[in-house]
Amino acid sequence: MLTTPEQRLLYDEQGFIMIPSLFSPEEVSVLKAGMAALHTDQRVAEAEGRTKGGMVVEDADTPRLQFDIHRSGTRFDLLARHPRMAGIMQELMAVPMYIYHSKLAFKAAFTGSVQFWHQDYGYWITAKHPQPLMASCLVMLDPHTEDNGCMQVLAGSHKEGVAAHEPCSREATGDAQIRIPGSIMEDYCKQWERVKFIGEPGDFAAWHSNTTHASAHNISENSRHAAIMAYNAVGNYDPEQRIADDSPWGAECDTPIVLCADDALTE
């Protein structure tokens, strides 16, 4: 087993876990070196200030999220199938699973903007996934601090199930976020402890698709990057739902993930 009984219990009870130093400095360096092959600047320019082709931008010059990094021909492909990422998620989710999507989160210095309080399943239920048998995880590629907009979660909030969400479109970027309304969040923040994912490069965090989470504006001079992978249970989709072949979302899959070797990032 890659996780302990205590970690699995903590995930079930709190809706998340954090594991420090899960990936080595050498592995993080390999991942960061591969970022150039993502051609982010080119894709930002092609997006022309809008959300386009799996690229979500802050403005005409600054990336926010770049999707589909697990199909980029880089080491992020291996990270998505790595035992210390996908293997751990398999144990936490306790069901056969596949890669649902992947993304690189940028949170640029001074520019990286807010991600409102939400649940991932608040988005995914509209994609016709019948059950919240879905989860996400990240590996930190830089220090994550309160000042540079670290992710925050409400521990135990997944037990409430999926909440009603409302649209909060950002016309400047075309990034159509949804959020849990303040009328609900006021009670959530009183009921559930807020935990900040403050950590160092190589630290790992995983959270349930119904765990309420957010991140604030980056007010610091330090960008913070995170490689984020999302997983769905095999067969957890509406057979009538179809997506475009070039979509970064893997909405339909009946084949469980195949893990790579543990040393794949540095071999």
Phi and psi restraints in degrees (value plus and minus 20) as a CYANA .aco file:
   2 LEU   PHI    -112.0   -72.0
   2 LEU   PSI     -39.6     0.4
   3 THR   PHI    -137.6   -97.6
   3 THR   PSI     138.4   178.4
   4 THR   PHI    -111.7   -71.7
   4 THR   PSI     140.6   180.6
   5 PRO   PHI     -76.6   -36.6
   5 PRO   PSI     -54.8   -14.8
   6 GLU   PHI     -85.8   -45.8
   6 GLU   PSI     -60.5   -20.5
   7 GLN   PHI     -86.3   -46.3
   7 GLN   PSI     -60.6   -20.6
   8 ARG   PHI     -87.3   -47.3
   8 ARG   PSI     -57.7   -17.7
   9 LEU   PHI     -86.3   -46.3
   9 LEU   PSI     -61.2   -21.2
  10 LEU   PHI     -82.6   -42.6
  10 LEU   PSI     -61.4   -21.4
  11 TYR   PHI     -82.2   -42.2
  11 TYR   PSI     -64.0   -24.0
  12 ASP   PHI     -84.6   -44.6
  12 ASP   PSI     -57.6   -17.6
  13 GLU   PHI    -103.3   -63.3
  13 GLU   PSI     -60.2   -20.2
  14 GLN   PHI    -122.9   -82.9
  14 GLN   PSI     -35.3     4.7
  15 GLY   PHI      62.1   102.1
  15 GLY   PSI      -9.6    30.4
  16 PHE   PHI    -184.4  -144.4
  16 PHE   PSI     142.0   182.0
  17 ILE   PHI    -162.2  -122.2
  17 ILE   PSI     137.3   177.3
  18 MET   PHI    -145.1  -105.1
  18 MET   PSI     118.8   158.8
  19 ILE   PHI    -148.9  -108.9
  19 ILE   PSI      90.3   130.3
  20 PRO   PHI     -92.6   -52.6
  20 PRO   PSI     128.9   168.9
  21 SER   PHI      33.8    73.8
  21 SER   PSI      18.2    58.2
  22 LEU   PHI     -90.5   -50.5
  22 LEU   PSI     -52.5   -12.5
  23 PHE   PHI    -134.7   -94.7
  23 PHE   PSI     122.4   162.4
  24 SER   PHI     -96.8   -56.8
  24 SER   PSI     141.3   181.3
  25 PRO   PHI     -75.4   -35.4
  25 PRO   PSI     -56.9   -16.9
  26 GLU   PHI     -84.1   -44.1
  26 GLU   PSI     -62.5   -22.5
  27 GLU   PHI     -86.2   -46.2
  27 GLU   PSI     -59.9   -19.9
  28 VAL   PHI     -83.9   -43.9
  28 VAL   PSI     -60.1   -20.1
  29 SER   PHI     -82.1   -42.1
  29 SER   PSI     -59.4   -19.4
  30 VAL   PHI     -83.3   -43.3
  30 VAL   PSI     -63.5   -23.5
  31 LEU   PHI     -84.1   -44.1
  31 LEU   PSI     -65.4   -25.4
  32 LYS   PHI     -85.5   -45.5
  32 LYS   PSI     -55.4   -15.4
  33 ALA   PHI     -83.9   -43.9
  33 ALA   PSI     -49.5    -9.5
  34 GLY   PHI     -99.1   -59.1
  34 GLY   PSI     -27.3    12.7
  35 MET   PHI     -84.6   -44.6
  35 MET   PSI     -49.0    -9.0
  36 ALA   PHI     -82.1   -42.1
  36 ALA   PSI     -51.8   -11.8
  37 ALA   PHI     -94.7   -54.7
  37 ALA   PSI     -26.0    14.0
  38 LEU   PHI    -100.0   -60.0
  38 LEU   PSI     -32.1     7.9
  39 HIS   PHI      33.9    73.9
  39 HIS   PSI      25.1    65.1
  40 THR   PHI     -80.9   -40.9
  40 THR   PSI     -66.8   -26.8
  41 ASP   PHI     -78.9   -38.9
  41 ASP   PSI     -61.4   -21.4
  42 GLN   PHI     -83.0   -43.0
  42 GLN   PSI     -63.2   -23.2
  43 ARG   PHI     -90.0   -50.0
  43 ARG   PSI     -53.6   -13.6
  44 VAL   PHI     -84.1   -44.1
  44 VAL   PSI     -63.8   -23.8
  45 ALA   PHI     -82.1   -42.1
  45 ALA   PSI     -61.2   -21.2
  46 GLU   PHI     -87.9   -47.9
  46 GLU   PSI     -48.3    -8.3
  47 ALA   PHI     -91.3   -51.3
  47 ALA   PSI     -43.8    -3.8
  48 GLU   PHI      33.1    73.1
  48 GLU   PSI      25.9    65.9
  49 GLY   PHI      60.7   100.7
  49 GLY   PSI     -12.9    27.1
  50 ARG   PHI    -143.9  -103.9
  50 ARG   PSI     148.9   188.9
  51 THR   PHI     -96.6   -56.6
  51 THR   PSI     102.6   142.6
  52 LYS   PHI    -177.8  -137.8
  52 LYS   PSI     113.2   153.2
  53 GLY   PHI      36.8    76.8
  53 GLY   PSI      19.9    59.9
  54 GLY   PHI      61.1   101.1
  54 GLY   PSI     -13.3    26.7
  55 MET   PHI    -132.3   -92.3
  55 MET   PSI     103.6   143.6
  56 VAL   PHI    -130.1   -90.1
  56 VAL   PSI     105.9   145.9
  57 VAL   PHI    -132.9   -92.9
  57 VAL   PSI     135.5   175.5
  58 GLU   PHI    -100.3   -60.3
  58 GLU   PSI     -62.1   -22.1
  59 ASP   PHI    -176.3  -136.3
  59 ASP   PSI    -187.2  -147.2
  60 ALA   PHI     -87.1   -47.1
  60 ALA   PSI     -34.4     5.6
  61 ASP   PHI    -139.3   -99.3
  61 ASP   PSI     -30.7     9.3
  62 THR   PHI    -143.9  -103.9
  62 THR   PSI     100.8   140.8
  63 PRO   PHI     -94.6   -54.6
  63 PRO   PSI     131.4   171.4
  64 ARG   PHI    -134.0   -94.0
  64 ARG   PSI     -75.5   -35.5
  65 LEU   PHI    -158.7  -118.7
  65 LEU   PSI     115.3   155.3
  66 GLN   PHI    -140.4  -100.4
  66 GLN   PSI      95.2   135.2
  67 PHE   PHI    -106.0   -66.0
  67 PHE   PSI     146.4   186.4
  68 ASP   PHI      49.8    89.8
  68 ASP   PSI      10.7    50.7
  69 ILE   PHI     -91.6   -51.6
  69 ILE   PSI     -36.2     3.8
  70 HIS   PHI     -99.6   -59.6
  70 HIS   PSI     -23.1    16.9
  71 ARG   PHI    -143.1  -103.1
  71 ARG   PSI      17.5    57.5
  72 SER   PHI    -124.0   -84.0
  72 SER   PSI     -22.9    17.1
  73 GLY   PHI      54.2    94.2
  73 GLY   PSI       0.5    40.5
  74 THR   PHI    -138.0   -98.0
  74 THR   PSI    -197.6  -157.6
  75 ARG   PHI     -87.7   -47.7
  75 ARG   PSI     -33.2     6.8
  76 PHE   PHI     -85.0   -45.0
  76 PHE   PSI     -46.2    -6.2
  77 ASP   PHI     -78.1   -38.1
  77 ASP   PSI     -64.3   -24.3
  78 LEU   PHI     -94.0   -54.0
  78 LEU   PSI     -55.9   -15.9
  79 LEU   PHI     -77.5   -37.5
  79 LEU   PSI     -60.6   -20.6
  80 ALA   PHI     -83.4   -43.4
  80 ALA   PSI     -45.5    -5.5
  81 ARG   PHI    -130.0   -90.0
  81 ARG   PSI      -7.2    32.8
  82 HIS   PHI     -94.7   -54.7
  82 HIS   PSI     120.6   160.6
  83 PRO   PHI     -77.0   -37.0
  83 PRO   PSI     -55.3   -15.3
  84 ARG   PHI    -102.4   -62.4
  84 ARG   PSI     -12.2    27.8
  85 MET   PHI    -146.6  -106.6
  85 MET   PSI     -91.2   -51.2
  86 ALA   PHI     -85.2   -45.2
  86 ALA   PSI     -56.3   -16.3
  87 GLY   PHI     -84.6   -44.6
  87 GLY   PSI     -62.2   -22.2
  88 ILE   PHI     -84.8   -44.8
  88 ILE   PSI     -62.1   -22.1
  89 MET   PHI     -83.5   -43.5
  89 MET   PSI     -56.7   -16.7
  90 GLN   PHI     -79.0   -39.0
  90 GLN   PSI     -63.0   -23.0
  91 GLU   PHI     -90.0   -50.0
  91 GLU   PSI     -58.5   -18.5
  92 LEU   PHI     -89.2   -49.2
  92 LEU   PSI     -61.9   -21.9
  93 MET   PHI     -97.5   -57.5
  93 MET   PSI     -48.7    -8.7
  94 ALA   PHI      40.4    80.4
  94 ALA   PSI       9.7    49.7
  95 VAL   PHI    -162.5  -122.5
  95 VAL   PSI     133.9   173.9
  96 PRO   PHI     -79.1   -39.1
  96 PRO   PSI     116.8   156.8
  97 MET   PHI    -159.6  -119.6
  97 MET   PSI     147.4   187.4
  98 TYR   PHI    -159.8  -119.8
  98 TYR   PSI     146.7   186.7
  99 ILE   PHI     -92.8   -52.8
  99 ILE   PSI      99.3   139.3
 100 TYR   PHI    -106.2   -66.2
 100 TYR   PSI     -69.4   -29.4
 101 HIS   PHI    -183.7  -143.7
 101 HIS   PSI     151.8   191.8
 102 SER   PHI    -162.4  -122.4
 102 SER   PSI     137.3   177.3
 103 LYS   PHI    -181.9  -141.9
 103 LYS   PSI     134.5   174.5
 104 LEU   PHI    -124.7   -84.7
 104 LEU   PSI     101.5   141.5
 105 ALA   PHI    -116.8   -76.8
 105 ALA   PSI     110.4   150.4
 106 PHE   PHI    -117.7   -77.7
 106 PHE   PSI     -69.9   -29.9
 107 LYS   PHI      26.8    66.8
 107 LYS   PSI      46.7    86.7
 108 ALA   PHI     -83.7   -43.7
 108 ALA   PSI     130.0   170.0
 109 ALA   PHI     -74.2   -34.2
 109 ALA   PSI     110.7   150.7
 110 PHE   PHI      46.2    86.2
 110 PHE   PSI     -39.8     0.2
 111 THR   PHI    -130.1   -90.1
 111 THR   PSI     -53.5   -13.5
 112 GLY   PHI     -74.1   -34.1
 112 GLY   PSI     102.9   142.9
 113 SER   PHI    -121.9   -81.9
 113 SER   PSI     157.2   197.2
 114 VAL   PHI     -86.7   -46.7
 114 VAL   PSI     124.8   164.8
 115 GLN   PHI    -133.1   -93.1
 115 GLN   PSI      95.5   135.5
 116 PHE   PHI     -88.5   -48.5
 116 PHE   PSI     141.2   181.2
 117 TRP   PHI     -78.8   -38.8
 117 TRP   PSI     107.7   147.7
 118 HIS   PHI    -180.0  -140.0
 118 HIS   PSI     151.8   191.8
 119 GLN   PHI    -137.1   -97.1
 119 GLN   PSI     118.4   158.4
 120 ASP   PHI     -78.0   -38.0
 120 ASP   PSI     -57.0   -17.0
 121 TYR   PHI     -87.7   -47.7
 121 TYR   PSI     -39.3     0.7
 122 GLY   PHI     -80.4   -40.4
 122 GLY   PSI     -54.1   -14.1
 123 TYR   PHI     -99.1   -59.1
 123 TYR   PSI     -66.2   -26.2
 124 TRP   PHI     -95.8   -55.8
 124 TRP   PSI     -45.8    -5.8
 125 ILE   PHI     -84.4   -44.4
 125 ILE   PSI     -50.8   -10.8
 126 THR   PHI     -93.2   -53.2
 126 THR   PSI     -35.7     4.3
 127 ALA   PHI    -108.1   -68.1
 127 ALA   PSI      -6.7    33.3
 128 LYS   PHI      50.2    90.2
 128 LYS   PSI      18.9    58.9
 129 HIS   PHI    -116.8   -76.8
 129 HIS   PSI      92.8   132.8
 130 PRO   PHI     -83.7   -43.7
 130 PRO   PSI     -51.8   -11.8
 131 GLN   PHI    -144.6  -104.6
 131 GLN   PSI     129.2   169.2
 132 PRO   PHI     -99.5   -59.5
 132 PRO   PSI      22.1    62.1
 133 LEU   PHI    -104.8   -64.8
 133 LEU   PSI      38.0    78.0
 134 MET   PHI    -161.7  -121.7
 134 MET   PSI     131.3   171.3
 135 ALA   PHI    -178.6  -138.6
 135 ALA   PSI     141.4   181.4
 136 SER   PHI    -150.0  -110.0
 136 SER   PSI     143.0   183.0
 137 CYS   PHI    -171.7  -131.7
 137 CYS   PSI     143.3   183.3
 138 LEU   PHI    -162.2  -122.2
 138 LEU   PSI     135.7   175.7
 139 VAL   PHI    -141.0  -101.0
 139 VAL   PSI     110.6   150.6
 140 MET   PHI     -95.8   -55.8
 140 MET   PSI     112.9   152.9
 141 LEU   PHI    -125.4   -85.4
 141 LEU   PSI     -29.0    11.0
 142 ASP   PHI    -161.2  -121.2
 142 ASP   PSI     149.6   189.6
 143 PRO   PHI     -80.7   -40.7
 143 PRO   PSI     115.7   155.7
 144 HIS   PHI    -129.1   -89.1
 144 HIS   PSI     101.2   141.2
 145 THR   PHI    -147.4  -107.4
 145 THR   PSI     149.9   189.9
 146 GLU   PHI     -84.1   -44.1
 146 GLU   PSI     -59.0   -19.0
 147 ASP   PHI     -86.7   -46.7
 147 ASP   PSI     -54.1   -14.1
 148 ASN   PHI    -117.3   -77.3
 148 ASN   PSI       0.4    40.4
 149 GLY   PHI      61.5   101.5
 149 GLY   PSI      25.7    65.7
 150 CYS   PHI     -80.4   -40.4
 150 CYS   PSI     135.2   175.2
 151 MET   PHI     -88.9   -48.9
 151 MET   PSI     126.3   166.3
 152 GLN   PHI    -148.5  -108.5
 152 GLN   PSI     124.5   164.5
 153 VAL   PHI    -148.7  -108.7
 153 VAL   PSI     139.6   179.6
 154 LEU   PHI    -125.0   -85.0
 154 LEU   PSI      88.8   128.8
 155 ALA   PHI     -84.6   -44.6
 155 ALA   PSI     104.6   144.6
 156 GLY   PHI      71.3   111.3
 156 GLY   PSI     -25.8    14.2
 157 SER   PHI     -87.6   -47.6
 157 SER   PSI     -38.6     1.4
 158 HIS   PHI     -84.3   -44.3
 158 HIS   PSI     -41.0    -1.0
 159 LYS   PHI     -89.7   -49.7
 159 LYS   PSI     -36.3     3.7
 160 GLU   PHI     -98.0   -58.0
 160 GLU   PSI     -31.1     8.9
 161 GLY   PHI      59.1    99.1
 161 GLY   PSI    -192.9  -152.9
 162 VAL   PHI     -98.4   -58.4
 162 VAL   PSI     113.7   153.7
 163 ALA   PHI    -112.8   -72.8
 163 ALA   PSI     144.0   184.0
 164 ALA   PHI     -88.6   -48.6
 164 ALA   PSI     115.1   155.1
 165 HIS   PHI    -135.4   -95.4
 165 HIS   PSI     138.4   178.4
 166 GLU   PHI    -149.7  -109.7
 166 GLU   PSI     131.6   171.6
 167 PRO   PHI     -92.1   -52.1
 167 PRO   PSI     127.7   167.7
 168 CYS   PHI    -163.9  -123.9
 168 CYS   PSI      45.0    85.0
 169 SER   PHI     -82.7   -42.7
 169 SER   PSI     127.4   167.4
 170 ARG   PHI    -135.7   -95.7
 170 ARG   PSI      76.7   116.7
 171 GLU   PHI     -82.6   -42.6
 171 GLU   PSI     -45.3    -5.3
 172 ALA   PHI     -85.9   -45.9
 172 ALA   PSI     -49.5    -9.5
 173 THR   PHI    -139.7   -99.7
 173 THR   PSI     -33.3     6.7
 174 GLY   PHI      55.1    95.1
 174 GLY   PSI      -8.9    31.1
 175 ASP   PHI    -105.6   -65.6
 175 ASP   PSI      73.2   113.2
 176 ALA   PHI    -102.4   -62.4
 176 ALA   PSI      63.9   103.9
 177 GLN   PHI     -94.1   -54.1
 177 GLN   PSI     136.5   176.5
 178 ILE   PHI    -140.8  -100.8
 178 ILE   PSI     139.2   179.2
 179 ARG   PHI    -167.1  -127.1
 179 ARG   PSI     140.2   180.2
 180 ILE   PHI    -100.1   -60.1
 180 ILE   PSI     107.4   147.4
 181 PRO   PHI     -78.9   -38.9
 181 PRO   PSI     131.4   171.4
 182 GLY   PHI     -78.6   -38.6
 182 GLY   PSI     -50.4   -10.4
 183 SER   PHI     -83.5   -43.5
 183 SER   PSI     -51.2   -11.2
 184 ILE   PHI    -104.3   -64.3
 184 ILE   PSI     -61.7   -21.7
 185 MET   PHI     -84.0   -44.0
 185 MET   PSI     -49.7    -9.7
 186 GLU   PHI     -79.8   -39.8
 186 GLU   PSI     -63.9   -23.9
 187 ASP   PHI     -90.3   -50.3
 187 ASP   PSI     -60.8   -20.8
 188 TYR   PHI     -79.1   -39.1
 188 TYR   PSI     -64.3   -24.3
 189 CYS   PHI     -88.2   -48.2
 189 CYS   PSI     -46.3    -6.3
 190 LYS   PHI     -98.0   -58.0
 190 LYS   PSI     -52.3   -12.3
 191 GLN   PHI    -105.7   -65.7
 191 GLN   PSI     -56.5   -16.5
 192 TRP   PHI    -136.6   -96.6
 192 TRP   PSI     119.9   159.9
 193 GLU   PHI     -89.2   -49.2
 193 GLU   PSI     115.1   155.1
 194 ARG   PHI    -108.1   -68.1
 194 ARG   PSI     110.5   150.5
 195 VAL   PHI    -143.5  -103.5
 195 VAL   PSI     110.9   150.9
 196 LYS   PHI    -121.1   -81.1
 196 LYS   PSI     111.0   151.0
 197 PHE   PHI    -101.7   -61.7
 197 PHE   PSI      51.6    91.6
 198 ILE   PHI    -110.0   -70.0
 198 ILE   PSI     109.5   149.5
 199 GLY   PHI    -190.7  -150.7
 199 GLY   PSI    -191.9  -151.9
 200 GLU   PHI    -137.4   -97.4
 200 GLU   PSI     144.9   184.9
 201 PRO   PHI     -73.1   -33.1
 201 PRO   PSI     114.0   154.0
 202 GLY   PHI      76.9   116.9
 202 GLY   PSI     -33.1     6.9
 203 ASP   PHI     -92.3   -52.3
 203 ASP   PSI     131.5   171.5
 204 PHE   PHI    -145.5  -105.5
 204 PHE   PSI     124.6   164.6
 205 ALA   PHI    -162.5  -122.5
 205 ALA   PSI     125.6   165.6
 206 ALA   PHI    -153.9  -113.9
 206 ALA   PSI     126.7   166.7
 207 TRP   PHI    -166.7  -126.7
 207 TRP   PSI     129.1   169.1
 208 HIS   PHI     -90.4   -50.4
 208 HIS   PSI     132.8   172.8
 209 SER   PHI     -86.5   -46.5
 209 SER   PSI     -36.1     3.9
 210 ASN   PHI    -122.0   -82.0
 210 ASN   PSI     -14.5    25.5
 211 THR   PHI     -95.4   -55.4
 211 THR   PSI     104.6   144.6
 212 THR   PHI     -93.5   -53.5
 212 THR   PSI     109.9   149.9
 213 HIS   PHI    -170.5  -130.5
 213 HIS   PSI     145.3   185.3
 214 ALA   PHI    -182.8  -142.8
 214 ALA   PSI     153.0   193.0
 215 SER   PHI    -168.8  -128.8
 215 SER   PSI     127.3   167.3
 216 ALA   PHI    -112.0   -72.0
 216 ALA   PSI     154.7   194.7
 217 HIS   PHI     -83.8   -43.8
 217 HIS   PSI     122.8   162.8
 218 ASN   PHI    -101.0   -61.0
 218 ASN   PSI      86.9   126.9
 219 ILE   PHI    -117.3   -77.3
 219 ILE   PSI     -12.9    27.1
 220 SER   PHI    -125.1   -85.1
 220 SER   PSI     154.5   194.5
 221 GLU   PHI    -105.9   -65.9
 221 GLU   PSI     -17.0    23.0
 222 ASN   PHI    -131.7   -91.7
 222 ASN   PSI      97.2   137.2
 223 SER   PHI     -87.5   -47.5
 223 SER   PSI     134.2   174.2
 224 ARG   PHI    -153.0  -113.0
 224 ARG   PSI     103.6   143.6
 225 HIS   PHI    -126.6   -86.6
 225 HIS   PSI     127.1   167.1
 226 ALA   PHI    -164.6  -124.6
 226 ALA   PSI     113.4   153.4
 227 ALA   PHI    -110.2   -70.2
 227 ALA   PSI     100.8   140.8
 228 ILE   PHI    -137.6   -97.6
 228 ILE   PSI     110.0   150.0
 229 MET   PHI    -141.0  -101.0
 229 MET   PSI     117.3   157.3
 230 ALA   PHI    -137.9   -97.9
 230 ALA   PSI     122.9   162.9
 231 TYR   PHI    -148.7  -108.7
 231 TYR   PSI     126.6   166.6
 232 ASN   PHI    -145.5  -105.5
 232 ASN   PSI     129.6   169.6
 233 ALA   PHI     -87.5   -47.5
 233 ALA   PSI     119.1   159.1
 234 VAL   PHI     -76.3   -36.3
 234 VAL   PSI     110.5   150.5
 235 GLY   PHI      63.7   103.7
 235 GLY   PSI     -20.6    19.4
 236 ASN   PHI    -106.1   -66.1
 236 ASN   PSI      48.2    88.2
 237 TYR   PHI    -173.4  -133.4
 237 TYR   PSI     137.7   177.7
 238 ASP   PHI     -99.3   -59.3
 238 ASP   PSI      99.7   139.7
 239 PRO   PHI     -81.4   -41.4
 239 PRO   PSI     -36.5     3.5
 240 GLU   PHI    -105.2   -65.2
 240 GLU   PSI     -31.2     8.8
 241 GLN   PHI    -105.2   -65.2
 241 GLN   PSI     108.9   148.9
 242 ARG   PHI    -150.2  -110.2
 242 ARG   PSI     123.7   163.7
 243 ILE   PHI    -144.6  -104.6
 243 ILE   PSI     143.7   183.7
 244 ALA   PHI     -86.1   -46.1
 244 ALA   PSI     129.4   169.4
 245 ASP   PHI     -81.8   -41.8
 245 ASP   PSI     -48.9    -8.9
 246 ASP   PHI    -114.2   -74.2
 246 ASP   PSI      -9.6    30.4
 247 SER   PHI     -90.0   -50.0
 247 SER   PSI     123.2   163.2
 248 PRO   PHI     -94.5   -54.5
 248 PRO   PSI     -25.7    14.3
 249 TRP   PHI    -114.7   -74.7
 249 TRP   PSI     110.0   150.0
 250 GLY   PHI    -116.4   -76.4
 250 GLY   PSI      55.0    95.0
 251 ALA   PHI     -95.0   -55.0
 251 ALA   PSI     -40.2    -0.2
 252 GLU   PHI    -149.8  -109.8
 252 GLU   PSI      97.5   137.5
 253 CYS   PHI    -178.1  -138.1
 253 CYS   PSI     116.1   156.1
 254 ASP   PHI    -139.5   -99.5
 254 ASP   PSI      -5.9    34.1
 255 THR   PHI    -140.3  -100.3
 255 THR   PSI     102.1   142.1
 256 PRO   PHI     -85.3   -45.3
 256 PRO   PSI     135.2   175.2
 257 ILE   PHI     -83.5   -43.5
 257 ILE   PSI     127.4   167.4
 258 VAL   PHI    -130.6   -90.6
 258 VAL   PSI     100.6   140.6
 259 LEU   PHI     -95.3   -55.3
 259 LEU   PSI     130.8   170.8
 260 CYS   PHI    -112.1   -72.1
 260 CYS   PSI    -197.9  -157.9
 261 ALA   PHI     -93.2   -53.2
 261 ALA   PSI     132.3   172.3
 262 ASP   PHI     -84.8   -44.8
 262 ASP   PSI     -49.4    -9.4
 263 ASP   PHI    -116.1   -76.1
 263 ASP   PSI      -2.1    37.9
 264 ALA   PHI     -83.4   -43.4
 264 ALA   PSI     -48.5    -8.5
 265 LEU   PHI     -95.4   -55.4
 265 LEU   PSI     -40.9    -0.9
 266 THR   PHI    -145.7  -105.7
 266 THR   PSI     -17.5    22.5
